[in-house]
Amino acid sequence: MFGILTLEGWLEVMDAQMLAGRVFAAPLFFISFILSGTMIFLNLLVGVIVNSMSELPDAANASLNTHEKSSLPSIPPAVSEASHMNLLAERLSRIEVSLASIMIELRKQER
């Protein structure tokens, strides 16, 4: 039945049924079976796509929440330029330390 649904050799199977004496019933069965089976699989495919699309905003929110919990200090909106530069320098130094540790790990894995 799955082979008929995928349209693999369904004409040979229908011809065998027609030769067995089911001249009118065989084409009606096979055509209706293929159409209904195609609709069922199409509905399943659309359901999977809609379900995965509805889960995308949840996954995006989850990834945003993990990025918000960063160890880097946030820059407040109303600060002086000097304190703003100090915060940026602190963030840059932490990023440099993180990059250095990543480079060390990469060198260890290369060995």
MOLINTA-V594239 format. One record per pair of residues at least 12 apart in sequence whose ideal C-beta (glycine too) atoms are under 8 Angstrom apart, sorted by the first residue. I is the first residue (numbers start at 0). J is the second residue. Records with the same first field share a line. If there is no record, write none. Layout:
# MOLINTA-V594239
I: J, J
This chain:
# MOLINTA-V594239
0: 32
3: 29, 32, 33
4: 32, 33, 36, 37, 40
6: 33
9: 29, 33
12: 29
13: 25, 26, 29
16: 28, 29
70: 93
71: 90, 93, 94
72: 86, 89, 90
74: 86, 87
